[in-house]
Amino acid sequence: MRVVNGFVVVLLLHLAVTGCASWQPEYGAGDPELLALARSGSLVGGQVSAQALADRDPFALTPEMKAFANHFAPAEYHDKYKVTALVRALTTQYGLNMTYSANETHSAAEAFRRREANCLSFTILLYALANEAGLTVAFNEVDVPPVWDVQDTNKLIFYKHVNAIVDILWAESKIVDINMSNYNELYPQRRITKVHAEALYYNNRAVEALNAGQLADAQYYFQRTLDLNSDLGFVWGNLATLYRRLERFDIAQALYLKAMDSGGFDSVIASNLARNFRALGNTVEADLLEERVKRHRARNPYYHYAIAHLNYSKGRNDLAIQEIDRAIELFTKEHRFHLLRAQLMAQVGDQREVIESLRLAESHAPNDEDKGRYANKRDKVAAIMAYQAAHSTE
Protein backbone atom coordinates (compact mmCIF):
# COMPACT_ATOMS: atom_id res chain seq x y z
CA MET A 1 0.00 0.00 0.00
CA ARG A 2 1.29 3.43 -0.90
CA VAL A 3 1.62 5.93 1.89
CA VAL A 4 1.26 9.67 1.88
CA ASN A 5 4.41 11.73 2.26
CA GLY A 6 5.50 12.75 5.72
CA PHE A 7 4.71 16.39 6.23
CA VAL A 8 5.72 19.25 8.39
CA VAL A 9 2.63 20.58 10.10
CA VAL A 10 2.85 24.32 9.85
CA LEU A 11 -0.56 25.72 10.68
CA LEU A 12 -3.52 25.06 12.90
CA LEU A 13 -6.30 25.45 10.44
CA HIS A 14 -9.85 26.49 9.84
CA LEU A 15 -11.65 27.76 6.73
CA ALA A 16 -8.62 28.65 4.66
CA VAL A 17 -6.83 28.44 1.36
CA THR A 18 -3.21 28.68 0.41
CA GLY A 19 -1.64 31.47 -1.53
CA CYS A 20 0.41 34.53 -0.76
CA ALA A 21 -0.16 38.11 -1.75
CA SER A 22 0.87 41.46 -0.43
CA TRP A 23 -0.52 42.25 3.00
CA GLN A 24 -1.76 45.77 3.36
CA PRO A 25 -1.59 46.40 7.11
CA GLU A 26 -5.12 47.79 7.41
CA TYR A 27 -5.17 46.79 11.07
CA GLY A 28 -1.55 47.44 11.97
CA ALA A 29 1.30 45.03 12.59
CA GLY A 30 0.36 43.88 16.10
CA ASP A 31 0.62 45.69 19.42
CA PRO A 32 4.30 45.45 20.55
CA GLU A 33 3.39 45.15 24.24
CA LEU A 34 0.99 42.28 23.58
CA LEU A 35 3.56 40.57 21.35
CA ALA A 36 6.16 40.84 24.10
CA LEU A 37 3.67 39.42 26.59
CA ALA A 38 3.00 36.48 24.28
CA ARG A 39 6.74 35.84 23.82
CA SER A 40 7.32 35.91 27.56
CA GLY A 41 4.90 33.07 28.27
CA SER A 42 4.00 34.62 31.62
CA LEU A 43 0.29 33.96 31.11
CA VAL A 44 0.73 30.25 30.43
CA GLY A 45 0.45 28.18 33.58
CA GLY A 46 2.06 24.86 34.40
CA GLN A 47 5.60 23.55 34.29
CA VAL A 48 7.59 22.75 31.18
CA SER A 49 8.16 19.00 31.09
CA ALA A 50 11.58 17.47 31.59
CA GLN A 51 11.28 15.93 28.12
CA ALA A 52 10.83 19.34 26.50
CA LEU A 53 13.69 20.87 28.48
CA ALA A 54 15.97 18.02 27.41
CA ASP A 55 15.07 18.47 23.73
CA ARG A 56 18.12 20.54 22.91
CA ASP A 57 19.71 19.26 19.66
CA PRO A 58 17.62 17.34 17.14
CA PHE A 59 20.74 16.62 15.07
CA ALA A 60 22.79 14.95 17.82
CA LEU A 61 24.28 11.54 16.99
CA THR A 62 24.81 8.70 19.42
CA PRO A 63 27.92 6.50 19.13
CA GLU A 64 25.71 3.78 17.61
CA MET A 65 24.50 6.18 14.91
CA LYS A 66 28.05 7.25 14.06
CA ALA A 67 29.07 3.63 13.74
CA PHE A 68 26.03 3.00 11.52
CA ALA A 69 26.97 5.84 9.15
CA ASN A 70 30.61 4.80 8.89
CA HIS A 71 29.73 1.15 8.39
CA PHE A 72 27.22 1.63 5.59
CA ALA A 73 28.88 4.66 3.96
CA PRO A 74 32.62 4.23 4.57
CA ALA A 75 35.11 6.93 3.61
CA GLU A 76 36.46 4.99 0.62
CA TYR A 77 33.07 5.06 -1.16
CA HIS A 78 32.39 7.68 -3.83
CA ASP A 79 29.71 10.15 -2.72
CA LYS A 80 27.02 8.74 -5.04
CA TYR A 81 27.54 5.25 -3.60
CA LYS A 82 27.51 6.60 -0.07
CA VAL A 83 24.08 8.16 -0.68
CA THR A 84 22.64 4.98 -2.15
CA ALA A 85 24.08 2.81 0.61
CA LEU A 86 22.90 5.11 3.39
CA VAL A 87 19.35 5.39 2.07
CA ARG A 88 19.19 1.64 1.55
CA ALA A 89 20.42 1.08 5.10
CA LEU A 90 17.75 3.37 6.49
CA THR A 91 14.78 2.21 4.49
CA THR A 92 15.16 -1.50 3.74
CA GLN A 93 15.33 -4.76 5.65
CA TYR A 94 19.09 -4.74 5.17
CA GLY A 95 19.31 -1.96 7.74
CA LEU A 96 16.79 -0.12 9.92
CA ASN A 97 13.78 -0.74 7.66
CA MET A 98 12.27 2.56 8.82
CA THR A 99 8.57 3.24 8.42
CA TYR A 100 6.65 6.46 7.91
CA SER A 101 4.69 7.74 10.89
CA ALA A 102 2.92 11.10 10.99
CA ASN A 103 2.12 10.94 14.70
CA GLU A 104 5.17 12.71 16.10
CA THR A 105 8.20 14.70 15.06
CA HIS A 106 11.33 12.99 16.40
CA SER A 107 14.92 14.05 16.79
CA ALA A 108 17.48 12.17 14.72
CA ALA A 109 18.38 9.94 17.68
CA GLU A 110 14.74 9.18 18.54
CA ALA A 111 13.84 8.43 14.92
CA PHE A 112 16.84 6.09 14.72
CA ARG A 113 15.84 4.35 17.95
CA ARG A 114 12.18 3.97 17.02
CA ARG A 115 12.86 3.20 13.35
CA GLU A 116 10.02 5.48 12.33
CA ALA A 117 9.81 9.08 11.17
CA ASN A 118 7.76 11.71 9.41
CA CYS A 119 9.38 13.60 6.55
CA LEU A 120 11.10 16.19 8.72
CA SER A 121 12.42 13.64 11.22
CA PHE A 122 13.68 11.42 8.40
CA THR A 123 15.44 14.34 6.73
CA ILE A 124 17.02 15.48 10.01
CA LEU A 125 18.26 11.92 10.58
CA LEU A 126 19.60 11.63 7.03
CA TYR A 127 21.28 15.03 7.34
CA ALA A 128 23.04 14.04 10.57
CA LEU A 129 24.18 10.63 9.29
CA ALA A 130 25.22 11.99 5.90
CA ASN A 131 27.35 14.69 7.52
CA GLU A 132 29.04 12.01 9.60
CA ALA A 133 29.76 10.15 6.34
CA GLY A 134 31.29 13.26 4.75
CA LEU A 135 28.39 14.11 2.42
CA THR A 136 27.11 17.60 1.66
CA VAL A 137 23.39 17.78 2.38
CA ALA A 138 20.82 20.59 2.25
CA PHE A 139 17.23 20.75 3.39
CA ASN A 140 14.62 21.18 0.65
CA GLU A 141 11.20 22.64 1.50
CA VAL A 142 8.40 21.66 -0.90
CA ASP A 143 5.07 23.46 -1.17
CA VAL A 144 2.67 20.55 -1.60
CA PRO A 145 -0.94 21.30 -2.58
CA PRO A 146 -3.46 21.88 0.20
CA VAL A 147 -5.99 19.19 1.02
CA TRP A 148 -9.57 20.08 1.91
CA ASP A 149 -11.58 17.86 4.20
CA VAL A 150 -14.01 16.21 1.77
CA GLN A 151 -16.66 16.08 4.49
CA ASP A 152 -16.30 19.77 5.29
CA THR A 153 -14.76 21.81 2.50
CA ASN A 154 -14.47 24.82 4.81
CA LYS A 155 -11.67 22.99 6.61
CA LEU A 156 -8.25 22.81 5.06
CA ILE A 157 -5.33 20.56 5.86
CA PHE A 158 -2.21 22.46 4.88
CA TYR A 159 1.29 21.08 5.04
CA LYS A 160 4.81 21.82 4.01
CA HIS A 161 6.99 18.94 3.01
CA VAL A 162 10.70 18.64 3.64
CA ASN A 163 13.22 16.33 2.00
CA ALA A 164 16.97 16.37 1.40
CA ILE A 165 19.23 17.40 -1.46
CA VAL A 166 22.59 15.65 -1.50
CA ASP A 167 25.22 17.48 -3.55
CA ILE A 168 27.53 15.00 -5.26
CA LEU A 169 30.91 15.99 -6.72
CA TRP A 170 30.96 15.82 -10.53
CA ALA A 171 27.38 14.58 -10.61
CA GLU A 172 23.83 15.88 -10.36
CA SER A 173 22.42 16.60 -6.94
CA LYS A 174 20.18 13.85 -5.62
CA ILE A 175 16.79 14.30 -3.94
CA VAL A 176 16.21 11.91 -1.04
CA ASP A 177 12.65 11.60 0.25
CA ILE A 178 11.07 9.22 2.73
CA ASN A 179 8.56 8.40 -0.01
CA MET A 180 10.09 9.15 -3.38
CA SER A 181 7.11 7.77 -5.31
CA ASN A 182 5.02 10.74 -4.17
CA TYR A 183 7.66 13.44 -4.65
CA ASN A 184 6.79 15.77 -7.52
CA GLU A 185 9.51 18.03 -8.88
CA LEU A 186 6.84 20.39 -10.31
CA TYR A 187 5.85 21.63 -6.85
CA PRO A 188 7.51 24.91 -5.81
CA GLN A 189 10.50 24.19 -3.62
CA ARG A 190 13.59 25.82 -2.24
CA ARG A 191 16.69 25.05 -0.20
CA ILE A 192 16.47 26.12 3.42
CA THR A 193 19.17 26.40 6.06
CA LYS A 194 19.80 23.98 8.87
CA VAL A 195 18.64 26.68 11.32
CA HIS A 196 15.37 27.03 9.38
CA ALA A 197 14.88 23.27 9.50
CA GLU A 198 15.53 23.26 13.24
CA ALA A 199 12.91 26.00 13.64
CA LEU A 200 10.44 23.79 11.76
CA TYR A 201 11.29 20.95 14.12
CA TYR A 202 10.47 23.00 17.23
CA ASN A 203 7.34 24.40 15.58
CA ASN A 204 6.15 20.85 14.99
CA ARG A 205 6.91 19.92 18.58
CA ALA A 206 4.97 23.00 19.72
CA VAL A 207 1.92 22.11 17.64
CA GLU A 208 2.00 18.53 18.90
CA ALA A 209 2.18 19.74 22.50
CA LEU A 210 -0.66 22.21 21.87
CA ASN A 211 -2.84 19.48 20.38
CA ALA A 212 -2.13 17.36 23.46
CA GLY A 213 -3.19 20.20 25.79
CA GLN A 214 0.37 20.66 27.09
CA LEU A 215 0.35 24.44 26.92
CA ALA A 216 3.53 25.10 28.88
CA ASP A 217 5.49 22.80 26.58
CA ALA A 218 3.87 24.38 23.53
CA GLN A 219 4.83 27.89 24.69
CA TYR A 220 8.39 26.73 25.38
CA TYR A 221 8.74 25.17 21.94
CA PHE A 222 7.28 28.22 20.21
CA GLN A 223 9.81 30.37 22.02
CA ARG A 224 12.59 28.09 20.80
CA THR A 225 11.24 28.33 17.26
CA LEU A 226 11.07 32.12 17.26
CA ASP A 227 14.52 32.40 18.82
CA LEU A 228 15.83 30.51 15.79
CA ASN A 229 13.75 32.32 13.16
CA SER A 230 11.31 35.09 14.01
CA ASP A 231 10.39 35.72 10.36
CA LEU A 232 8.19 32.63 9.94
CA GLY A 233 4.69 34.03 9.79
CA PHE A 234 2.96 30.70 10.36
CA VAL A 235 4.74 30.29 13.71
CA TRP A 236 3.25 33.55 14.99
CA GLY A 237 -0.10 32.28 13.70
CA ASN A 238 0.29 29.01 15.57
CA LEU A 239 1.23 30.85 18.76
CA ALA A 240 -1.95 32.90 18.33
CA THR A 241 -3.94 29.68 18.50
CA LEU A 242 -2.46 28.99 21.93
CA TYR A 243 -3.71 32.36 23.21
CA ARG A 244 -7.12 31.79 21.68
CA ARG A 245 -7.22 28.63 23.78
CA LEU A 246 -6.62 30.88 26.77
CA GLU A 247 -9.37 33.22 25.50
CA ARG A 248 -6.88 36.07 25.24
CA PHE A 249 -8.28 37.23 21.93
CA ASP A 250 -6.50 40.58 22.23
CA ILE A 251 -3.12 38.83 22.27
CA ALA A 252 -4.20 36.44 19.54
CA GLN A 253 -5.13 39.40 17.33
CA ALA A 254 -1.71 40.96 17.81
CA LEU A 255 -0.07 37.63 16.93
CA TYR A 256 -2.15 37.10 13.79
CA LEU A 257 -1.29 40.62 12.64
CA LYS A 258 2.37 39.94 13.32
CA ALA A 259 2.05 36.72 11.29
CA MET A 260 0.68 38.68 8.34
CA ASP A 261 3.34 41.36 8.72
CA SER A 262 6.08 38.70 8.72
CA GLY A 263 4.85 36.38 6.00
CA GLY A 264 2.49 38.39 3.80
CA PHE A 265 -1.19 37.72 3.26
CA ASP A 266 -2.02 34.10 4.03
CA SER A 267 -5.61 32.97 3.78
CA VAL A 268 -5.27 30.46 6.60
CA ILE A 269 -4.09 33.11 9.03
CA ALA A 270 -6.53 35.64 7.60
CA SER A 271 -9.41 33.26 8.24
CA ASN A 272 -8.32 32.68 11.82
CA LEU A 273 -7.91 36.42 12.29
CA ALA A 274 -11.47 36.92 11.01
CA ARG A 275 -12.77 34.42 13.57
CA ASN A 276 -10.77 36.26 16.21
CA PHE A 277 -12.30 39.59 15.14
CA ARG A 278 -15.73 38.01 15.52
CA ALA A 279 -14.87 36.77 19.01
CA LEU A 280 -13.96 40.35 19.92
CA GLY A 281 -17.24 41.64 18.47
CA ASN A 282 -15.61 43.27 15.43
CA THR A 283 -18.11 41.85 12.95
CA VAL A 284 -17.47 44.37 10.14
CA GLU A 285 -13.76 43.53 10.02
CA ALA A 286 -14.58 39.82 10.28
CA ASP A 287 -17.00 39.98 7.35
CA LEU A 288 -14.57 41.89 5.13
CA LEU A 289 -11.71 39.50 5.83
CA GLU A 290 -13.86 36.39 5.34
CA GLU A 291 -14.97 37.74 1.97
CA ARG A 292 -11.34 38.14 0.96
CA VAL A 293 -10.65 34.55 2.02
CA LYS A 294 -13.58 33.33 -0.10
CA ARG A 295 -12.19 35.09 -3.17
CA HIS A 296 -8.85 33.36 -2.66
CA ARG A 297 -10.55 30.02 -2.20
CA ALA A 298 -12.49 30.42 -5.44
CA ARG A 299 -9.19 30.86 -7.31
CA ASN A 300 -7.66 27.73 -5.81
CA PRO A 301 -7.95 24.65 -8.06
CA TYR A 302 -7.57 22.27 -5.13
CA TYR A 303 -10.66 23.74 -3.51
CA HIS A 304 -12.69 22.93 -6.63
CA TYR A 305 -11.12 19.47 -6.65
CA ALA A 306 -12.33 18.93 -3.08
CA ILE A 307 -15.84 20.11 -3.96
CA ALA A 308 -15.83 17.81 -6.98
CA HIS A 309 -14.80 14.88 -4.77
CA LEU A 310 -17.55 15.68 -2.29
CA ASN A 311 -20.20 15.77 -5.02
CA TYR A 312 -18.80 12.60 -6.61
CA SER A 313 -19.06 10.75 -3.29
CA LYS A 314 -22.71 11.81 -3.03
CA GLY A 315 -23.58 10.81 -6.59
CA ARG A 316 -24.02 14.39 -7.82
CA ASN A 317 -22.09 13.81 -11.02
CA ASP A 318 -23.16 16.93 -12.93
CA LEU A 319 -22.03 19.23 -10.13
CA ALA A 320 -18.83 17.23 -9.69
CA ILE A 321 -18.00 17.55 -13.40
CA GLN A 322 -18.50 21.33 -13.24
CA GLU A 323 -16.11 21.60 -10.31
CA ILE A 324 -13.41 19.32 -11.71
CA ASP A 325 -13.52 21.14 -15.03
CA ARG A 326 -12.98 24.38 -13.14
CA ALA A 327 -10.04 22.87 -11.27
CA ILE A 328 -8.47 21.73 -14.54
CA GLU A 329 -9.08 25.14 -16.09
CA LEU A 330 -7.16 26.72 -13.23
CA PHE A 331 -4.34 24.15 -13.21
CA THR A 332 -4.05 21.44 -15.82
CA LYS A 333 -0.86 19.73 -14.65
CA GLU A 334 -2.31 17.92 -11.61
CA HIS A 335 -2.75 14.25 -12.53
CA ARG A 336 -5.29 13.67 -9.76
CA PHE A 337 -7.69 16.14 -11.37
CA HIS A 338 -7.69 14.16 -14.59
CA LEU A 339 -8.11 10.88 -12.74
CA LEU A 340 -11.22 12.16 -10.98
CA ARG A 341 -12.57 13.42 -14.28
CA ALA A 342 -12.00 9.98 -15.80
CA GLN A 343 -13.96 8.43 -12.94
CA LEU A 344 -16.79 10.89 -13.48
CA MET A 345 -16.85 10.27 -17.22
CA ALA A 346 -17.11 6.55 -16.48
CA GLN A 347 -20.11 7.28 -14.27
CA VAL A 348 -21.92 9.08 -17.11
CA GLY A 349 -20.86 6.49 -19.70
CA ASP A 350 -18.54 8.61 -21.87
CA GLN A 351 -15.73 6.15 -22.54
CA ARG A 352 -13.91 8.37 -25.03
CA GLU A 353 -13.61 11.07 -22.39
CA VAL A 354 -12.45 8.44 -19.89
CA ILE A 355 -9.60 7.53 -22.21
CA GLU A 356 -8.69 11.16 -22.86
CA SER A 357 -8.69 12.01 -19.13
CA LEU A 358 -6.52 8.99 -18.35
CA ARG A 359 -4.13 10.01 -21.13
CA LEU A 360 -3.79 13.44 -19.54
CA ALA A 361 -3.41 11.93 -16.06
CA GLU A 362 -0.59 9.76 -17.38
CA SER A 363 1.14 12.70 -19.08
CA HIS A 364 1.18 14.69 -15.82
CA ALA A 365 1.91 11.81 -13.42
CA PRO A 366 5.01 12.45 -11.28
CA ASN A 367 6.46 8.94 -11.39
CA ASP A 368 6.59 5.75 -13.45
CA GLU A 369 4.33 3.89 -11.03
CA ASP A 370 1.44 6.31 -11.57
CA LYS A 371 2.12 6.54 -15.30
CA GLY A 372 1.91 2.77 -15.61
CA ARG A 373 -1.27 2.63 -13.54
CA TYR A 374 -3.01 5.21 -15.73
CA ALA A 375 -1.79 3.56 -18.93
CA ASN A 376 -3.16 0.19 -17.78
CA LYS A 377 -6.54 1.72 -16.97
CA ARG A 378 -6.64 3.47 -20.32
CA ASP A 379 -5.75 0.29 -22.20
CA LYS A 380 -8.51 -1.63 -20.44
CA VAL A 381 -11.13 0.97 -21.35
CA ALA A 382 -9.87 1.02 -24.94
CA ALA A 383 -10.09 -2.77 -25.09
CA ILE A 384 -13.67 -2.66 -23.82
CA MET A 385 -14.56 -0.05 -26.45
CA ALA A 386 -12.94 -2.12 -29.19
CA TYR A 387 -14.80 -5.24 -28.09
CA GLN A 388 -18.12 -3.35 -27.99
CA ALA A 389 -17.49 -1.90 -31.46
CA ALA A 390 -16.62 -5.31 -32.90
CA HIS A 391 -19.76 -6.89 -31.53
CA SER A 392 -22.20 -4.04 -32.11
CA THR A 393 -22.79 -5.09 -35.77
CA GLU A 394 -23.50 -8.71 -34.98
N, C-alpha and C positions, 0 to 999 in steps of 0.2 A: 504494500500500500504506500502510495506517495504521501509525503508529509508536507505541510506548509512550512515555508522558511521560518527560522527563528527571527524574531523581531525585537527591536528596541522600543519599548513602550515610551512614548514621549508626551502624551497628553491624556488627561482625564476628560472624557468627552461627553458632549450632549448637543444634539441638533447642530451639526456643523459640516462644512465642506473644506477641502483643502484649497490651496491657492494663496499666493502672496500678491499684494499690491501695495502701493504707497499708503501709509497711515497718516491721515491728516489729524493732528492732535486736537480734535474738537473739544475734548474733555480734559485736556492737559496730559501730562506725562506721569501722574501719580504723586501724591503728597509725600514729600521727602521724609517727614516725621513718621508717617504711617509705614513707609517702606523700611525705615530704620527699626521701627518697632517689630515689624515682621521678621527682619533679619536677625534680631536679637533673640527671638524665641521666648521672651519673658512671659508671654501669655499662654504658653503651652505647658500644661502640667505634666507631672510624671517624671520618672527617671529614664535616661537613655540606657538601653540595655548594654550589658557587657559585650555581647556579640557585635553590636554596632560600634562600640568604642574600639574594639579590637580590629575592625575592618579598615586597615590602614593602607595596604598596598595590594591592589588586585592583580598586579603583575608578578608578585613574589614567587620564586621557584623553591621547591624543597629539594634536598639532595637527590631524592628518588626521581624527580622530574628532570633534573640536570643529567642524571645518568641515562634516563630514557632518551633525551634529545641527542646525546653524544653516541648512544648505541645505535639508534636508527638513522641518524644523519651524521656520520663521522666526518672529521675534518677533511679526509682524503677524497670525499665525494665532490663532484661538480655541483654547483648550486642547483641546477635543474633536477638532479637526481636526489639531492637533499630534500627538496620540496616534495617530490613524489613520495619518497620514503616516509617522510614525516606525516604527511596526510594519510597515507595508507596505514601507518602505525596508529594513528588516532581513530580512524573511522572503520577499520575492518577487524575481523576476528584474529588477524595476525598481530594485533596490538591491543589497544583499549576497547575497540568496538563501541565507541561512544554513540549515544542516542540523543536525538533532539528532545528537549523538554522546555516548554514555554513557562513553566510554573514559577521559576525563580531565576534571578541573575546571580551567577556564581563568580567568585574570583577564579583565577587560573588554577590555584591549588585545589579549591573545592570542586571545580569542574573535573579536574584530573582524578580526584579521589572518588567522586560519585560516578564518573564515566557518563555524564550527561551534561548538556549545555543548551542554552538558547544561542542565537546568532552572535550576540555580543560576547557572551562568556566564551564561546568557542573561538572567536577571533582574538580575544585577550589571551587565551591559552596558547593559540598558535603563535601569536606575536612573541610571547615570552619564550616558548620553546625554540622558535626559529632564531631569535636573537642569540640564544645560548649556542645554537648550531652555526652561528656566523652568517646568517641570512639577513638581507635588508628587507624589512616588511613595513608597509604602511596600512593604516586603516582606511577603508573605503565606505562612505556613507551613501546609501542608495534610497532614493525617494520612490518607494513602491506605491502603487495606487491605493486610495482609500477603499475601505470595505464598509458598505452600509448594512446594518442589521435588516435582513429581508423580512423580518416580522414587524419591524418598526423603522421605516426609512427616515425617520427624524433622528435616529441614533447612528453615529458614525464610529467605526473602529479605525483608528488612524495610527500607523506605525512608521517608523524609520527602520531601515534594515542596514546592518553593518556586516561587511566581509573584509577580507584581507587582499592586498596587492603585494605580491612578492616580486621584487626587482631582481632580475637574473642577468649577470654579466654576459654581454654579447648575445643576448636572446631577448625575446619579448617578455614583458612583465606577465605574471600569471595571477589570475583571480582564484582565490581559494574561498569556498563558501561551504557552510555546513550542509547545504542542499543544492548542489550545483544545477540539478535538473530544473529548478525553479528560478534560477538567476537569469535575468533578462538585461542584456547590455544596453537596450534601448531606454531603460529608465534613467532619469537624470541622476548623476552620481558625482562624487567629488572626494578627493583625499582629505582626510582630517588628521590633526595632530594626535599624538599619544595623550596629551593633556585633555583634548576635546573628548577623546574616547573614554578617558577616566571620568570626566564629568558626566558623560552618558551613563556610565556604570553607577555612579552614586545617585543620579536622577532615578534610574530604574529601582535601585534599592529603596529610595524614598517613596516612590509610588507603591511599591510592594508593601512597605510598612504602613502607609496611609490606608491602603485597601484592607489591611489586617487590623486597623484600628489602633496601631501603635504610633500615636501622634508624636511623642517625644523623639522616637527614632526617626520618624519621617522628617521632622524639623531639623534634626541633626544632619541627616543625609542631604537635605536641601541646602543647608549651610555649606556643607562640604562641596556640593556641586557648584554653587555660586562663587565660592572662594577660588575654584579652578577656572570657571568661565562665567562671568556675570552678563555676557551678551546673548545668552540663549533665551530667547523670548518664551519658549514653551516651559522652561523651568520656573520662571516667574508665574506663569499661568497655572502650573501645577501647585505651586506654593499657595496661590490664591484659593485653590480648592480646599486646602487644609483650613484656612481661616473662614471659609464658608461653613465648614463643618463646625467651627466654633461660633458660628453666627456673628462673626465680626465682618459684616458686609462692607463696612467702611474701609477696612484694611484690604479686603478682597478686591474692592474697586481699585484702590491704589496699585495693587499688584497686577491686575489685568491691564491697567493703563501702562504700567511699566513694561509688561510683556509686549504690548503693541509698539511701544516706543523703541524697544530693543530689537524686535524681529519683524517689524512691519505689520500690515494688516493681515490677520489670520482669522479665517471664518470660525474656526473652533473656539478660539479665545474670544472673538467678537460675540459669539452666541452665548458663551458663559457670562461675558460682561453684560449682555442684555438681560439675562436672567437675574444677575446681581442688581442691575438697575431696578428691575421690577420688585425685587425683595426690599429695596430701599424706598419704594413708592414712586420712582421716577419713570412713570409709564410712557411718557412721550419719547424719552431717550431710548427706552427699551423697544418701543414699536419701530422707531427709525432704524435702529441697529439690526433688529430681526428682519426687516425688509431688505436691508443690504445683504444679509446672510442668504436670504432666499434667492436673490439675484445671482449670487455666486453659485449657489447650489444648482440653479437652472442651467448654468454654463458648464457644469461638470459632467462629463460623459459617464462617469462611474455611478453617479446618482441615477441617471436614466437607466443604466444597466441594472441597478438594484430594483428600481420600480418595475422594470420589465420582468425580472426574476419573480418578484412578488405576484404580479399578474399571471405569469405562466404557472406558478404553483397553485393558483386559484382557478385555473382554467379559463382565464379571460384573455384569450389569444389575440384578439384584435387590439386591445389596449397594449398588450405586451409587445406586439409587433411595432406599434407606433413608437414605443419608448426605446426599443432596441435600435430601430432605424435612426432615431435621434442621437443615440449614443454613438453609432457608427458615423453619422454625419459630423459629429464633433471630433471624433478620433477613430480613424479607420484601422490603426495598426495594432489593436488589441485583439488577439486571437479568440479570447473568451467571448467577445461580443458576437463574432461570427459563428461560434459554436452554438450559442443560445439562439441565434437567428435560424440556424440549420434545424435545431430542435423544434422551433416554432413552425417553420415551413413544413416539417414532417407532420406536425399536428393538423395543419390545414390541407395536407395532401399535395403540396407543390414540390415534387421530387426534383425538378430541374433547379429550383431555388435552393433545395437542400444541397445538391452537388456544388452549386456555385458558392454557397456560404462555407461549405467544408473546404473548398479550394482556397478561399481567402483565409480561413482559419489556419490552414497548413502553411500558406505563404508568410503569415505573420507569427507563427509559432516560434518560441525562443530556443527550442532544443529539438534534437532528432527524435526523441521519444514522442513528443507531442506531434511532430510532423508525421511520423509513421502512424500514429493513432488516427489522425484526421484522414490520411491517405487511405487507410484500411476502411474507415467508415464510408468514405466517398466511393471507393471501389465496390463496396457491397451494395450501395444504393444504385450505382450505375448498372451493376449486374442484374438487380431486380428490375430496373427499367428495361434493360435489354430483353430479359425473359418475358416481361409483360408485352413488349412490342412484338416479339416473335410469335407469341401465342394469341395475340389479339385478332389475327386474321383467320384463325382456325375455326 
